[in-house]
């Protein structure tokens, strides 16, 4: 951590212990082994632009605050200037300047570019697992669409399109976003894929793809391999996946879908209803991400940046959930 001057330390010593305290932040600060996370973040190589870098752990904690309190980069900079509880949490002393919004932005970009966003997510997950919070009784998997950060590109006029070409064009401002059809409407953006522990409701895996990637394409990557059961909706059902789960001795709790040759039977309908009641819990995670963590729309214009942002949100959400489980 940065050096705290004797004058700053003396000034803080005269404050009442309750000043600048936030019980929720204090609880999280006590329960996580920050040194282990700092070891992961120590691999970060600072960029050549800007002033001397702030400690990586301080910056990472600031990005967690951003997720919990739905702040923009300028909003986070301002909050770090005038909220003592935030400064205590990240480790800023009274005489230290807070990182500005461009410094925060560059740090997040460096996390994504060097793959340390995923490493940090796994490091926090390992701590939660070590605390006995991940039960492995079952994994719930699902996907949800989010609109792109920029406006959808306009459809070209029919006379401007070559025969056989699609009217759904890509955006030069957001090249990773794609079109898909959901519920009779076209959506331009991305798709969030989650794997959640059934009992604890902690997110164990996260993937972000273009919106046109089929749910089932990512399914096998979302399975952890240590769960007793896999729960999912009909979009994930296939003969190959049924055989793979059976071979791995993992109970198949994926809803069945019929076809014109094998329509759904009454037994199949009842089975799907029972699975749906459990599988639907993963939708709560999407609701929390979209309503409380502002992920109803993508914030950035590249896949890598949006994935880094989502990983940070899931770390923040898991830490909040862990405090509930350990209360």
C-alpha positions, 0 to 999 in steps of 0.5 A: 500500500502507499505510504501514509504520512504521520500527519494524515495518520494523526488526523484520522486518529482523532476521528470517531471510530464510527466515522466513515464506516460501512458495515457491509464493506467492513464485513467483506473486507474482513472475510476475504484474503486480500493478500492472495488476490494481490498475488494474482494482481501483481502479474499486472504490467502497468501501461506506459501512459499516465502517471505512476500507477496506483497499487493494483489491489487498490484499483481492483477494490475501487472497481468492485465499489463501482459495481456495487454502487452502479457508478460510472468512471467519473462517478467513481472518481468523485466518490473516492474523493468525498466518501470516507467509507470508500477510501477506507475500503480501498486503502486510500489515506486522508492525504492521498489523491484518488485515481482519476476516471482515465486511470480507472479506465486504463486499469480495467482495460489492462485487466482484460488485455492481460487475462487477469479479470478471469484470474481474479474471478477464479481466485475469489471463487477458490476462496469461496470454495475453500470456505465451504460455500460451493456445494456442487450438488448441481449446476444451473446454466442459462443465457440472456441477451443484452443490447449493444452499447451503440445504436443498431446499424441501419438496414440498407435499402434493398437496392443496395444489397447484393442478391442473397446478402443479409439486410442485417449489417454489422456496426463499424463502431461495435464489430463484435456485436451481432443480430439475433431473433428473440421472441419475434423481435430482432436484438443487436448485441451480446449474450451472457452465459452463466453457470451457477451453483444450485445450492449456494447460488454463487456464479461459478463460470461466466462467458460473453459471446455475440448475440447470435451464438446458440446457447448450446454452443457454450453449454459444455464449457459452462459445465464444471465437471465436479457437479452431481447434476446439470440443470438447464432449459430445452435449448440445451437438450441434445442426444450427444449431451445426454450421452455425455452426461450419462458417461460422466455419471452426472444426472441429466436435469435438462428439460426435454424437447420434442420434435415432429417424430417424437412429440413430448409425452405427458411424462416429459411435460411433467418432468420439464415442469419439475426441472423448470422450478429449480432451473429458473433460479438462475434467472434471478442472477440475470435479474440482479445483474441487469437491475442492480449492476446495470448490465441490461445493456452493454457498457463497452463496444468490444467483447473483451471489455464487456466480458471483463466488466461482467466478470467484475460484476459477478465477483461483486455479486458473489461476495455479496451473496457470500456475506448472506450465506455466512451471516 
